[in-house]
Amino acid sequence: LINLLQATLNPDSKIRKDAEKRLSDLEANSVYVSSLVYVLSAPNVSPVIQQAASVYFKNLVRRAWDPTHIREAAAAVGANAQEQASLTQDDKKAIRENLLEMMVASPLLVRTQLAETLKSIVSYDFPHAYPTLVPSVMANLTSGQPNRLDAALLALRNITKVY
């Protein structure tokens, strides 16, 4: 996955397009989401690769979070909804539980993409399926730690954009 993400940054359009196609094909794989999360969270992965992973992660969440959106997108391109990327309830739960911490631990460019991911999730799941968000944000706001404060303020900004 790291090699494919690196290849998406290659100036050679053939290499880049091939990597993008292979990443798209991987979206149906059950470990794709957890692999992206691993790349986003691993301290030994280059921030440039993490940024590429954050963009793919954000786009996947935007496309695949809401089943209604998946069916509409599939119908628009004449595809089967089952072939479209989707996220399991376990994937969604894990993302909701870890996204804010991922934002705290990420470099600024990655954090910005993750904040956009949060905004997409909030538009579908908040507050009914994401009751822990506000308490988590508040805990980070009062932590006194700069990264936590920055992530919490960015999260608040994106929550309020939805409403």
Secondary structure, 3 states (H helix, E strand, C coil): CHHHHHHCCCCCHHHHHHHHHHHHHHCCCCCHHHHHHHHHHCCCCCHHHHHHHHHHHHHHHHHHCCHHHHHHHHHHHCCCHHHCCCCCHHHHHHHHHHHHHHHHHCCHHHHHHHHHHHHHHHHHHCCCCCCCHHHHHHHHHCCCCHHHHHHHHHHHHHHHHHC
